[in-house]
Amino acid sequence: MKLAKESRKLTKQLFQSSLTAGRLDEKKVRIIVNAVIEQKPRMYLGILKEYHRLVRMEAAKHHAVIESAVVLDPPTSSLLINDLRSRYGADMTSEFKVVPELLAGIRMKIGSDVFDNSVRERLARLYTQLTQA
């Protein structure tokens, strides 16, 4: 279902009104969702889907998924978290995962930003270069 231009505009306005000082306000999000469900404007399901997508993307900007081949020691973990908080804000949350397929190195995903410094990625780049040559 394609969202009409006016519905997209309304969704963006709703999303902007759910921010407080540039950060997502959970209380406002609940109020907005309940108001849309109660009022049921034209194409409200599409509006809610698009609003959910925008909220999910905004929330992902403040959550880091850090993958490594082995469990990171506490000093390294805290150093990474402190560095991320200095760059992305103090309310940054983090999640550590062990992914043995990385072989070595670290892969971090914060919102749409991906920082991949793993051996697996380096080998994949090398393979691509060799097969294209």
CYANA upper distance limits for C-alpha pairs under 8 A (distance plus 0.5 A):
  1 MET  CA     46 GLY  CA      7.75
  2 LYS  CA     46 GLY  CA      8.36
  3 LEU  CA      7 SER  CA      6.65
  3 LEU  CA      8 ARG  CA      6.79
  3 LEU  CA     43 MET  CA      8.10
  3 LEU  CA     46 GLY  CA      6.73
  3 LEU  CA     47 ILE  CA      7.99
  4 ALA  CA      8 ARG  CA      6.78
  5 LYS  CA      9 LYS  CA      6.72
  6 GLU  CA     10 LEU  CA      6.64
  7 SER  CA     11 THR  CA      6.61
  7 SER  CA     43 MET  CA      7.89
  7 SER  CA     47 ILE  CA      6.84
  8 ARG  CA     12 LYS  CA      6.76
  8 ARG  CA     47 ILE  CA      7.62
  8 ARG  CA     50 GLU  CA      8.28
  9 LYS  CA     13 GLN  CA      6.78
 10 LEU  CA     14 LEU  CA      6.62
 10 LEU  CA     47 ILE  CA      8.37
 11 THR  CA     15 PHE  CA      6.63
 11 THR  CA     47 ILE  CA      6.36
 11 THR  CA     48 LEU  CA      8.39
 11 THR  CA     50 GLU  CA      7.33
 11 THR  CA     51 TYR  CA      6.30
 12 LYS  CA     16 GLN  CA      6.62
 12 LYS  CA     51 TYR  CA      8.10
 13 GLN  CA     17 SER  CA      6.69
 14 LEU  CA     18 SER  CA      6.88
 14 LEU  CA     32 ILE  CA      7.60
 14 LEU  CA     51 TYR  CA      8.13
 15 PHE  CA     19 LEU  CA      7.51
 15 PHE  CA     51 TYR  CA      7.05
 15 PHE  CA     54 LEU  CA      7.62
 15 PHE  CA     55 VAL  CA      7.80
 17 SER  CA     28 LYS  CA      8.27
 18 SER  CA     24 LEU  CA      6.64
 18 SER  CA     25 ASP  CA      6.35
 18 SER  CA     26 GLU  CA      8.34
 18 SER  CA     28 LYS  CA      5.62
 18 SER  CA     29 VAL  CA      6.06
 18 SER  CA     32 ILE  CA      8.03
 19 LEU  CA     23 ARG  CA      5.67
 19 LEU  CA     24 LEU  CA      5.07
 19 LEU  CA     25 ASP  CA      6.05
 19 LEU  CA     28 LYS  CA      8.21
 20 THR  CA     24 LEU  CA      6.74
 20 THR  CA     25 ASP  CA      6.42
 24 LEU  CA     29 VAL  CA      8.36
 24 LEU  CA     55 VAL  CA      8.22
 24 LEU  CA     58 GLU  CA      7.78
 24 LEU  CA     59 ALA  CA      7.87
 25 ASP  CA     29 VAL  CA      6.85
 26 GLU  CA     30 ARG  CA      6.87
 27 LYS  CA     31 ILE  CA      6.80
 28 LYS  CA     32 ILE  CA      6.56
 29 VAL  CA     33 VAL  CA      6.65
 30 ARG  CA     34 ASN  CA      6.60
 31 ILE  CA     35 ALA  CA      6.57
 32 ILE  CA     36 VAL  CA      6.69
 33 VAL  CA     37 ILE  CA      6.69
 33 VAL  CA     48 LEU  CA      7.77
 34 ASN  CA     38 GLU  CA      6.51
 35 ALA  CA     39 GLN  CA      6.49
 36 VAL  CA     40 LYS  CA      6.11
 36 VAL  CA     41 PRO  CA      7.43
 36 VAL  CA     44 TYR  CA      7.36
 36 VAL  CA     48 LEU  CA      8.17
 37 ILE  CA     44 TYR  CA      7.90
 40 LYS  CA     44 TYR  CA      6.08
 43 MET  CA     47 ILE  CA      6.89
 44 TYR  CA     48 LEU  CA      6.55
 45 LEU  CA     49 LYS  CA      6.69
 46 GLY  CA     50 GLU  CA      6.67
 47 ILE  CA     51 TYR  CA      6.48
 48 LEU  CA     52 HIS  CA      6.47
 49 LYS  CA     53 ARG  CA      6.78
 50 GLU  CA     54 LEU  CA      6.81
 51 TYR  CA     55 VAL  CA      6.67
 52 HIS  CA     56 ARG  CA      6.47
 53 ARG  CA     57 MET  CA      6.65
 54 LEU  CA     58 GLU  CA      6.70
 55 VAL  CA     59 ALA  CA      6.62
 56 ARG  CA     60 ALA  CA      6.65
 57 MET  CA     61 LYS  CA      7.06
 57 MET  CA    111 GLY  CA      7.25
 58 GLU  CA     62 HIS  CA      7.91
 58 GLU  CA    111 GLY  CA      8.21
 59 ALA  CA     63 HIS  CA      7.41
 59 ALA  CA    111 GLY  CA      8.38
 60 ALA  CA     64 ALA  CA      8.22
 60 ALA  CA    110 ILE  CA      7.10
 60 ALA  CA    111 GLY  CA      5.00
 60 ALA  CA    112 SER  CA      8.42
 61 LYS  CA    110 ILE  CA      6.21
 61 LYS  CA    111 GLY  CA      4.58
 61 LYS  CA    112 SER  CA      7.87
 62 HIS  CA     88 TYR  CA      7.41
 62 HIS  CA     89 GLY  CA      8.17
 62 HIS  CA     91 ASP  CA      7.42
 62 HIS  CA     92 MET  CA      5.30
 62 HIS  CA     93 THR  CA      6.80
 62 HIS  CA    110 ILE  CA      7.39
 62 HIS  CA    111 GLY  CA      7.54
 63 HIS  CA     92 MET  CA      6.16
 63 HIS  CA     93 THR  CA      5.25
 63 HIS  CA     94 SER  CA      6.06
 63 HIS  CA     95 GLU  CA      8.22
 63 HIS  CA    110 ILE  CA      6.37
 63 HIS  CA    111 GLY  CA      7.45
 64 ALA  CA     92 MET  CA      7.74
 64 ALA  CA     93 THR  CA      6.67
 64 ALA  CA     94 SER  CA      5.07
 64 ALA  CA     95 GLU  CA      6.66
 64 ALA  CA    108 MET  CA      7.22
 64 ALA  CA    109 LYS  CA      6.15
 64 ALA  CA    110 ILE  CA      5.09
 64 ALA  CA    111 GLY  CA      7.96
 65 VAL  CA     94 SER  CA      6.40
 65 VAL  CA     95 GLU  CA      5.39
 65 VAL  CA     96 PHE  CA      6.54
 65 VAL  CA     97 LYS  CA      7.83
 65 VAL  CA    108 MET  CA      6.15
 65 VAL  CA    109 LYS  CA      5.71
 65 VAL  CA    110 ILE  CA      7.09
 66 ILE  CA     94 SER  CA      7.75
 66 ILE  CA     95 GLU  CA      6.57
 66 ILE  CA     96 PHE  CA      5.36
 66 ILE  CA     97 LYS  CA      6.64
 66 ILE  CA    106 ILE  CA      7.55
 66 ILE  CA    107 ARG  CA      6.40
 66 ILE  CA    108 MET  CA      4.98
 66 ILE  CA    109 LYS  CA      7.09
 67 GLU  CA     96 PHE  CA      6.42
 67 GLU  CA     97 LYS  CA      5.23
 67 GLU  CA     98 VAL  CA      6.18
 67 GLU  CA     99 VAL  CA      6.62
 67 GLU  CA    106 ILE  CA      6.25
 67 GLU  CA    107 ARG  CA      5.56
 67 GLU  CA    108 MET  CA      6.69
 68 SER  CA     72 LEU  CA      7.86
 68 SER  CA     96 PHE  CA      8.36
 68 SER  CA     97 LYS  CA      6.99
 68 SER  CA     98 VAL  CA      5.67
 68 SER  CA     99 VAL  CA      6.20
 68 SER  CA    100 PRO  CA      7.81
 68 SER  CA    102 LEU  CA      7.23
 68 SER  CA    104 ALA  CA      7.43
 68 SER  CA    105 GLY  CA      6.60
 68 SER  CA    106 ILE  CA      5.22
 68 SER  CA    107 ARG  CA      6.93
 69 ALA  CA     98 VAL  CA      5.98
 69 ALA  CA     99 VAL  CA      5.45
 69 ALA  CA    100 PRO  CA      4.85
 69 ALA  CA    101 GLU  CA      7.27
 69 ALA  CA    102 LEU  CA      5.87
 69 ALA  CA    103 LEU  CA      6.06
 69 ALA  CA    104 ALA  CA      5.82
 69 ALA  CA    105 GLY  CA      7.25
 69 ALA  CA    106 ILE  CA      7.86
 70 VAL  CA     98 VAL  CA      6.19
 70 VAL  CA     99 VAL  CA      7.79
 70 VAL  CA    100 PRO  CA      7.28
 70 VAL  CA    104 ALA  CA      8.26
 71 VAL  CA     97 LYS  CA      8.41
 71 VAL  CA     98 VAL  CA      6.64
 72 LEU  CA     76 THR  CA      6.86
 72 LEU  CA     77 SER  CA      6.59
 73 ASP  CA     77 SER  CA      6.75
 74 PRO  CA     78 SER  CA      6.56
 75 PRO  CA     79 LEU  CA      6.57
 76 THR  CA     80 LEU  CA      6.69
 77 SER  CA     81 ILE  CA      6.70
 78 SER  CA     82 ASN  CA      6.50
 79 LEU  CA     83 ASP  CA      6.67
 80 LEU  CA     84 LEU  CA      6.68
 81 ILE  CA     85 ARG  CA      6.59
 81 ILE  CA     94 SER  CA      7.74
 82 ASN  CA     86 SER  CA      6.70
 83 ASP  CA     87 ARG  CA      6.91
 84 LEU  CA     88 TYR  CA      6.28
 84 LEU  CA     89 GLY  CA      8.05
 84 LEU  CA     92 MET  CA      7.80
 85 ARG  CA     89 GLY  CA      5.29
 85 ARG  CA     90 ALA  CA      5.38
 85 ARG  CA     91 ASP  CA      7.64
 85 ARG  CA     92 MET  CA      6.15
 86 SER  CA     90 ALA  CA      7.29
 88 TYR  CA     92 MET  CA      7.08
100 PRO  CA    104 ALA  CA      8.47
101 GLU  CA    120 ARG  CA      7.68
102 LEU  CA    106 ILE  CA      8.20
102 LEU  CA    118 SER  CA      6.21
102 LEU  CA    119 VAL  CA      6.65
102 LEU  CA    120 ARG  CA      5.60
102 LEU  CA    121 GLU  CA      8.24
103 LEU  CA    118 SER  CA      7.61
103 LEU  CA    119 VAL  CA      6.34
103 LEU  CA    120 ARG  CA      6.76
104 ALA  CA    118 SER  CA      6.11
104 ALA  CA    119 VAL  CA      5.93
104 ALA  CA    120 ARG  CA      8.16
105 GLY  CA    117 ASN  CA      6.10
105 GLY  CA    118 SER  CA      4.66
105 GLY  CA    119 VAL  CA      6.71
106 ILE  CA    116 ASP  CA      6.85
106 ILE  CA    117 ASN  CA      5.91
106 ILE  CA    118 SER  CA      5.86
107 ARG  CA    114 VAL  CA      7.77
107 ARG  CA    115 PHE  CA      6.15
107 ARG  CA    116 ASP  CA      4.81
107 ARG  CA    117 ASN  CA      6.42
107 ARG  CA    118 SER  CA      6.84
108 MET  CA    114 VAL  CA      6.19
108 MET  CA    115 PHE  CA      5.57
108 MET  CA    116 ASP  CA      6.87
109 LYS  CA    113 ASP  CA      6.18
109 LYS  CA    114 VAL  CA      4.94
109 LYS  CA    115 PHE  CA      6.89
110 ILE  CA    114 VAL  CA      6.96
116 ASP  CA    121 GLU  CA      7.35
117 ASN  CA    121 GLU  CA      7.43
117 ASN  CA    122 ARG  CA      8.03
118 SER  CA    122 ARG  CA      6.97
119 VAL  CA    123 LEU  CA      6.57
120 ARG  CA    124 ALA  CA      6.67
121 GLU  CA    125 ARG  CA      6.71
122 ARG  CA    126 LEU  CA      6.66
123 LEU  CA    127 TYR  CA      6.55
124 ALA  CA    128 THR  CA      6.71
125 ARG  CA    129 GLN  CA      6.71
126 LEU  CA    130 LEU  CA      6.67
127 TYR  CA    131 THR  CA      6.61
128 THR  CA    132 GLN  CA      6.62
129 GLN  CA    133 ALA  CA      6.72
